[in-house]
Amino acid sequence: MHFHHSKEAAVDVVNPVVSVETSLETTTITRKAWISSNCTGSKKALLIGINYSDTDSSLDGCHSDVSRMFKFISQTYGFPEENIVVLKDDPKLEYKYQPTKANMLYWMQWLVKDAQTHDSLFFHYSGHGGQRTDRDGDEIDYKDESIFPVDSIPPTNASEKQILAARRNVIIDDELHLYLVSPLPPGARLTTIFDSCHSGSVLDLPFMYSAASGKLKEGEFLAEQDVETAGEMRKGRGVLAVEKTEKWKIKEKLFEMKDILEATKDILHETEEKLFVEKDAKGALIDFERLDGVKAHVKQVEVLQKRNESLADIVLISGCKDTQTSADASEDGVPTGALSWGLMSTLKENPEPTYLQLLDGIREKLKRENYDQLPQLSTGHPLDLSTVFIA
C-alpha cells in the first residue's frame, strides 16, 4: 500500500542572489579526455533529508530516506560510516548537522575537497525542489531548478521579514554545479540522487538519456521514446558518444524545432491570438522578431551549456523531469520519497545493473505503484549505458 503527494515547495520564491562567481570557461569533451572511475579510491558521502517540520510545506519521508540510504550504501557499496555525513532537520542533532543553506554548502565543499581520480563520492538529497526565473541565460525554458534548505521555507505564521529572509536561502542549480561538479578532477566519481520536484537538470549537466532505449537526449529537446519504437532497439547497448561535430549538427535541428514550438506557444499564450493569422504586416513582423529572439536565446544556451561539460565522472539520477513533481510517499507503511524507494529497491534486487537497467528498473517500479513521475539520468560527459553501475 502506498500514498503520495508532491514534494514541490508551497512557497512563493523570488530570485535568490547567487553568492559565488565563476569564470565561464568551456571544456572540450573527447573520448580520450575523460576517465571512467573504477571507484577504488576513497569513499565519502553526504546525505541530506529535510522534513520541514513546523512549516506549511512539511514532508514525511525525507528523514527515513537518508537513514535507509546510510545503511544501504555502507552495506552494499562499502562506504565507511565515519565518511558519511547526514544532515537532517532533527532538533536532536548538533547545529552543524542541520540542513541550513550555509551548512549544506559547507558540507558540499567537504565532500569534494581533495578528491582524486577513482575516488567515489555520493550525494543524496531528499526534500523540496522548485524553479525560479533564470538570470544568466543558460536554461532553454528560462527557469533555474532549485532545492530548499530548511531555512529557505518560513515557519507557519511567519512575519514578512522572516519570509523575505527565507527566500534568500534557496539554492539554485548554478550553485549546485559550482560546489559539487566544478571542483572535481578527471576520473573522480560523483553519484548524485535528487529526490525532489523539478530535478531533471538540477545539476545543469549537458548529457541526458532516454530510459526506454539508452539513447542520448539533448537536454529536454527529445520527447520520451515511444514504447513500440523503443522495443525495436537493442536495450543495454546505450550510446558511448556522438562525435562533437555530429552532436552539434543534431542539436541544430532540434533547436530549430524547439524555436518554432516554444515561440508559437509563448505568443499564443500572451496575445491569445492566432499566430500570423488575421494580423496586419506590423503584427506579423513582431511575431517574426520574437521567433528571432527565441533563436538567439537557444544559441546562447548552447554556448553556456558547454561550460558544464565535465572530465570528472558525474552521474545524476533525479526524481523526475524538470516539468514534473516528485512524490512524498509511503511504501509498506514507511514514509519515503518515491525515487529513493525505487532506487534502493532496484539495487537490492540487483546491486550491479547496467545504467540502463537501473533507470528502467526504477521507472518500472514507480509505474507499477501508479507514480506519474519519470526519473531521469544525466551525466557530465557521454556515458555508455551498458556500463555496470558502481559506487
C-alpha positions as CSV (number, residue, x, y, z in Angstrom):
1,M,0.0,0.0,0.0
2,H,1.2,3.5,-0.7
3,F,0.1,7.1,-0.7
4,H,1.9,10.0,-2.3
5,H,1.8,13.8,-2.6
6,S,4.0,16.4,-4.2
7,K,7.4,17.4,-2.8
8,E,7.1,20.8,-4.5
9,A,7.6,23.6,-2.1
10,A,4.4,25.6,-1.5
11,V,6.2,28.9,-1.2
12,D,6.4,32.0,-3.4
13,V,10.1,32.1,-4.2
14,V,11.7,35.2,-5.7
15,N,15.1,35.1,-7.3
16,P,17.8,34.5,-4.7
17,V,21.1,36.1,-5.3
18,V,23.9,33.7,-6.2
19,S,26.7,34.4,-3.7
20,V,29.5,32.9,-5.7
21,E,31.1,33.8,-9.0
22,T,32.9,31.7,-11.6
23,S,34.5,32.2,-14.9
24,L,32.6,30.8,-17.8
25,E,35.4,28.7,-19.2
26,T,34.5,25.9,-21.6
27,T,35.8,22.4,-21.7
28,T,36.3,20.1,-24.7
29,I,35.0,16.6,-24.2
30,T,36.6,13.9,-26.3
31,R,36.6,10.1,-26.0
32,K,40.2,10.3,-24.8
33,A,39.9,13.2,-22.4
34,W,37.6,11.8,-19.7
35,I,38.2,8.8,-17.4
36,S,35.6,6.5,-16.1
37,S,36.1,6.0,-12.4
38,N,36.6,2.4,-11.1
39,C,35.6,3.7,-7.6
40,T,38.5,2.0,-5.9
41,G,39.8,5.1,-4.2
42,S,38.4,7.0,-1.1
43,K,34.7,6.9,-0.5
44,K,32.7,9.8,1.1
45,A,29.0,10.5,1.2
46,L,26.7,13.5,2.1
47,L,23.1,12.6,2.8
48,I,20.5,15.4,3.3
49,G,16.9,14.8,4.4
50,I,14.6,17.7,5.2
51,N,11.0,17.2,6.6
52,Y,10.3,21.0,7.1
53,S,8.5,20.5,10.4
54,D,6.5,23.4,11.7
55,T,6.0,24.8,8.2
56,D,3.1,24.8,5.8
57,S,5.2,22.6,3.5
58,S,6.1,19.7,5.8
59,L,7.1,16.3,4.4
60,D,7.1,12.9,6.0
61,G,9.6,10.6,4.3
62,C,12.9,12.6,3.9
63,H,14.5,11.6,7.3
64,S,13.7,7.9,6.7
65,D,15.2,8.2,3.1
66,V,18.6,9.3,4.3
67,S,18.6,6.8,7.3
68,R,17.9,3.9,4.9
69,M,20.4,5.3,2.3
70,F,23.1,5.5,5.1
71,K,22.6,1.8,5.8
72,F,22.3,0.9,2.2
73,I,25.5,2.5,0.8
74,S,27.6,1.4,3.7
75,Q,26.5,-2.3,3.5
76,T,26.2,-2.6,-0.3
77,Y,29.0,-0.3,-1.6
78,G,31.4,-0.2,1.3
79,F,31.2,3.4,2.3
80,P,32.8,3.7,5.7
81,E,30.3,5.0,8.2
82,E,32.8,7.6,9.5
83,N,33.0,9.0,6.0
84,I,29.2,9.5,5.7
85,V,27.7,12.9,6.9
86,V,24.0,13.1,7.5
87,L,22.1,16.4,7.6
88,K,18.5,16.4,9.0
89,D,16.2,19.0,10.5
90,D,16.2,17.0,13.7
91,P,16.5,19.0,16.9
92,K,18.5,16.2,18.5
93,L,21.4,16.8,16.1
94,E,24.1,19.4,16.6
95,Y,23.6,22.7,14.7
96,K,26.4,21.9,12.2
97,Y,24.3,18.9,11.0
98,Q,21.1,21.0,10.5
99,P,20.4,21.4,6.7
100,T,20.6,25.2,6.6
101,K,21.9,26.7,3.4
102,A,25.3,27.6,5.0
103,N,25.7,24.1,6.4
104,M,24.7,22.4,3.1
105,L,27.2,24.4,1.1
106,Y,29.9,23.8,3.8
107,W,29.4,20.0,3.7
108,M,29.3,20.0,-0.1
109,Q,32.7,21.5,-0.1
110,W,33.8,18.9,2.4
111,L,32.5,16.2,0.1
112,V,34.6,17.2,-2.9
113,K,37.6,18.5,-1.1
114,D,40.9,16.8,-2.2
115,A,39.0,14.4,-4.5
116,Q,41.3,12.2,-6.6
117,T,40.8,10.1,-9.8
118,H,38.9,6.9,-9.0
119,D,37.5,8.2,-5.7
120,S,33.8,7.6,-5.2
121,L,31.7,10.4,-3.8
122,F,27.9,10.1,-3.1
123,F,25.4,12.8,-2.6
124,H,21.7,12.2,-1.7
125,Y,19.1,15.0,-1.3
126,S,15.5,14.3,-0.2
127,G,13.4,17.4,0.2
128,H,11.6,20.1,-1.7
129,G,12.6,21.3,-5.1
130,G,11.3,24.1,-7.3
131,Q,12.0,26.5,-10.2
132,R,12.8,30.2,-10.5
133,T,13.5,32.6,-13.3
134,D,16.9,32.1,-14.9
135,R,19.2,35.0,-14.7
136,D,22.3,34.0,-16.7
137,G,20.6,32.7,-19.9
138,D,21.7,29.1,-19.6
139,E,18.2,27.5,-19.4
140,I,16.2,26.6,-22.5
141,D,13.0,27.0,-20.6
142,Y,14.1,30.3,-18.9
143,K,14.0,28.6,-15.5
144,D,16.7,27.5,-13.0
145,E,16.0,24.4,-10.9
146,S,16.4,24.8,-7.2
147,I,16.4,23.0,-3.8
148,F,15.2,24.2,-0.5
149,P,17.3,24.2,2.7
150,V,15.4,24.1,6.0
151,D,16.0,27.9,6.4
152,S,14.6,28.7,2.9
153,I,11.0,27.9,3.9
154,P,9.5,30.2,6.5
155,P,7.7,28.7,9.6
156,T,3.9,28.7,9.8
157,N,2.6,32.2,10.6
158,A,6.0,33.8,9.6
159,S,6.3,37.5,9.5
160,E,7.1,39.4,6.3
161,K,10.7,39.8,7.4
162,Q,11.1,36.1,8.0
163,I,9.6,35.3,4.6
164,L,12.0,37.7,2.8
165,A,15.0,36.3,4.8
166,A,14.0,32.7,3.9
167,R,13.8,33.4,0.2
168,R,17.5,34.3,0.1
169,N,18.4,30.8,1.2
170,V,17.2,28.8,-1.8
171,I,20.0,27.0,-3.6
172,I,19.8,27.1,-7.4
173,D,21.3,24.7,-10.0
174,D,24.1,27.0,-10.9
175,E,25.4,26.9,-7.3
176,L,25.0,23.2,-7.1
177,H,27.1,22.7,-10.2
178,L,29.7,25.1,-8.9
179,Y,30.0,23.4,-5.5
180,L,29.6,19.8,-6.5
181,V,30.8,19.4,-10.1
182,S,33.3,22.1,-10.9
183,P,36.0,21.3,-8.3
184,L,36.3,17.6,-9.3
185,P,39.3,16.3,-11.2
186,P,39.1,13.9,-14.2
187,G,38.0,10.4,-13.2
188,A,36.6,11.3,-9.8
189,R,33.1,9.7,-9.5
190,L,30.2,11.7,-8.1
191,T,26.9,9.9,-7.8
192,T,24.1,12.2,-7.0
193,I,20.5,11.4,-6.2
194,F,17.9,14.2,-6.0
195,D,14.5,13.0,-4.7
196,S,12.8,16.4,-5.3
197,C,10.5,18.2,-7.6
198,H,11.7,19.7,-10.9
199,S,15.0,17.9,-10.5
200,G,15.7,16.6,-14.1
201,S,18.5,19.1,-14.7
202,V,19.2,20.2,-11.2
203,L,23.0,19.9,-11.7
204,D,23.0,21.5,-15.1
205,L,24.6,18.5,-16.7
206,P,24.7,18.5,-20.5
207,F,24.0,14.9,-21.3
208,M,20.6,13.3,-20.6
209,Y,19.5,9.8,-21.6
210,S,16.2,8.2,-22.5
211,A,15.3,5.2,-20.3
212,A,13.5,3.3,-22.9
213,S,16.5,2.9,-25.2
214,G,19.5,4.4,-23.6
215,K,19.6,6.9,-26.5
216,L,21.3,10.2,-25.8
217,K,18.8,13.0,-25.4
218,E,19.9,16.6,-25.8
219,G,18.6,18.0,-22.6
220,E,14.9,18.3,-22.9
221,F,14.9,18.6,-26.7
222,L,13.8,15.0,-27.4
223,A,10.5,13.6,-26.4
224,E,10.3,10.3,-24.5
225,Q,10.8,7.3,-26.7
226,D,7.6,5.7,-27.8
227,V,7.3,2.3,-26.2
228,E,6.8,0.5,-29.5
229,T,9.7,2.3,-31.2
230,A,11.9,1.7,-28.2
231,G,11.1,-2.0,-28.2
232,E,12.7,-2.3,-31.7
233,M,16.0,-1.1,-30.3
234,R,18.6,-3.3,-28.5
235,K,18.4,-2.5,-24.9
236,G,21.6,-2.3,-23.0
237,R,23.8,-1.1,-25.8
238,G,23.4,2.6,-25.0
239,V,25.4,5.3,-26.7
240,L,29.0,5.7,-25.9
241,A,29.4,9.1,-27.6
242,V,28.5,11.0,-30.6
243,E,31.4,12.9,-32.2
244,K,31.3,16.5,-31.2
245,T,30.6,17.8,-34.7
246,E,27.9,15.3,-35.2
247,K,26.3,16.1,-31.9
248,W,26.1,19.8,-32.5
249,K,24.6,19.2,-36.0
250,I,21.9,17.1,-34.3
251,K,21.4,19.9,-31.8
252,E,20.9,22.5,-34.5
253,K,18.0,20.5,-36.0
254,L,16.4,20.0,-32.6
255,F,16.9,23.7,-31.7
256,E,15.1,24.7,-34.9
257,M,12.0,22.6,-33.9
258,K,12.2,23.9,-30.3
259,D,12.4,27.5,-31.5
260,I,9.1,27.3,-33.5
261,L,7.2,25.3,-30.9
262,E,8.2,27.5,-27.9
263,A,7.8,30.8,-29.7
264,T,4.4,29.7,-31.0
265,K,3.3,28.6,-27.6
266,D,4.5,31.8,-25.9
267,I,3.0,34.1,-28.5
268,L,-0.4,32.4,-28.4
269,H,-0.3,32.4,-24.6
270,E,0.5,36.1,-24.3
271,T,-1.6,37.5,-27.1
272,E,-4.4,35.0,-27.2
273,E,-4.4,35.4,-31.0
274,K,-3.7,33.1,-33.9
275,L,-0.1,33.2,-35.0
276,F,0.4,35.2,-38.2
277,V,-3.3,35.0,-38.9
278,E,-5.7,37.9,-39.2
279,K,-2.8,40.3,-38.4
280,D,-1.6,43.3,-40.3
281,A,2.0,43.5,-41.6
282,K,3.2,45.1,-38.4
283,G,1.7,42.4,-36.2
284,A,3.2,39.7,-38.2
285,L,6.6,41.4,-38.1
286,I,6.5,41.5,-34.3
287,D,5.9,37.7,-34.3
288,F,8.8,37.1,-36.6
289,E,11.0,39.2,-34.4
290,R,10.0,37.1,-31.4
291,L,11.0,34.0,-33.3
292,D,14.4,35.5,-34.0
293,G,14.7,36.4,-30.3
294,V,14.0,32.8,-29.3
295,K,16.6,31.5,-31.8
296,A,19.1,33.9,-30.3
297,H,18.3,32.6,-26.8
298,V,18.7,29.0,-27.8
299,K,22.1,29.7,-29.4
300,Q,23.1,31.4,-26.1
301,V,22.0,28.4,-24.1
302,E,24.1,26.2,-26.4
303,V,27.2,28.2,-25.7
304,L,26.7,28.4,-22.0
305,Q,25.8,24.7,-21.6
306,K,29.3,23.8,-22.9
307,R,30.8,25.2,-19.7
308,N,29.0,22.4,-17.8
309,E,30.7,19.5,-19.5
310,S,33.0,17.7,-17.1
311,L,36.0,15.5,-17.2
312,A,35.0,14.1,-13.9
313,D,32.7,11.1,-13.8
314,I,29.4,12.8,-12.8
315,V,26.1,10.8,-12.6
316,L,22.8,12.4,-11.7
317,I,19.7,10.3,-11.0
318,S,16.8,12.7,-10.5
319,G,13.3,12.0,-9.3
320,C,11.5,13.5,-12.3
321,K,11.7,15.8,-15.3
322,D,12.1,19.5,-14.8
323,T,8.4,19.9,-15.6
324,Q,7.3,17.3,-13.0
325,T,6.9,16.9,-9.3
326,S,8.3,14.0,-7.2
327,A,6.1,12.2,-4.6
328,D,6.5,12.1,-0.9
329,A,5.0,8.7,-0.2
330,S,4.6,5.6,2.0
331,E,5.7,2.2,1.0
332,D,5.0,-0.8,3.2
333,G,3.9,1.6,6.0
334,V,7.2,3.5,5.9
335,P,7.4,7.2,4.9
336,T,9.7,7.6,1.9
337,G,10.4,9.5,-1.3
338,A,9.3,7.7,-4.4
339,L,12.7,7.9,-6.1
340,S,14.7,6.9,-3.0
341,W,12.4,3.8,-2.6
342,G,12.6,2.9,-6.2
343,L,16.4,3.2,-6.4
344,M,17.2,1.2,-3.3
345,S,14.6,-1.4,-4.2
346,T,16.0,-1.9,-7.6
347,L,19.6,-2.0,-6.4
348,K,18.8,-4.5,-3.6
349,E,17.4,-6.9,-6.3
350,N,20.5,-6.4,-8.5
351,P,23.4,-4.4,-6.9
352,E,25.3,-4.4,-10.3
353,P,22.9,-3.4,-13.0
354,T,23.8,-1.5,-16.1
355,Y,22.9,2.1,-16.0
356,L,20.1,1.4,-18.5
357,Q,18.8,-1.5,-16.4
358,L,18.9,0.7,-13.3
359,L,16.9,3.6,-14.8
360,D,14.4,1.2,-16.4
361,G,14.1,-0.7,-13.1
362,I,13.3,2.5,-11.1
363,R,10.8,3.7,-13.7
364,E,9.1,0.3,-13.8
365,K,8.7,0.1,-10.0
366,L,7.2,3.6,-9.9
367,K,4.9,2.9,-12.8
368,R,3.5,-0.2,-11.0
369,E,2.8,1.9,-8.0
370,N,1.0,4.5,-10.1
371,Y,3.5,7.3,-9.7
372,D,3.4,9.7,-12.6
373,Q,7.0,11.0,-12.3
374,L,9.7,9.9,-14.7
375,P,13.2,9.7,-13.1
376,Q,16.0,11.0,-15.3
377,L,19.7,10.1,-15.8
378,S,22.2,12.8,-16.7
379,T,26.0,12.9,-16.9
380,G,28.8,15.3,-17.3
381,H,30.3,13.5,-20.2
382,P,29.0,10.9,-22.7
383,L,28.2,7.5,-21.0
384,D,27.8,4.0,-22.4
385,L,24.6,2.9,-20.6
386,S,25.6,-0.7,-21.0
387,T,28.3,0.0,-18.4
388,V,27.7,-1.6,-15.0
389,F,26.7,0.8,-12.2
390,I,29.1,1.0,-9.4
391,A,29.6,3.5,-6.5
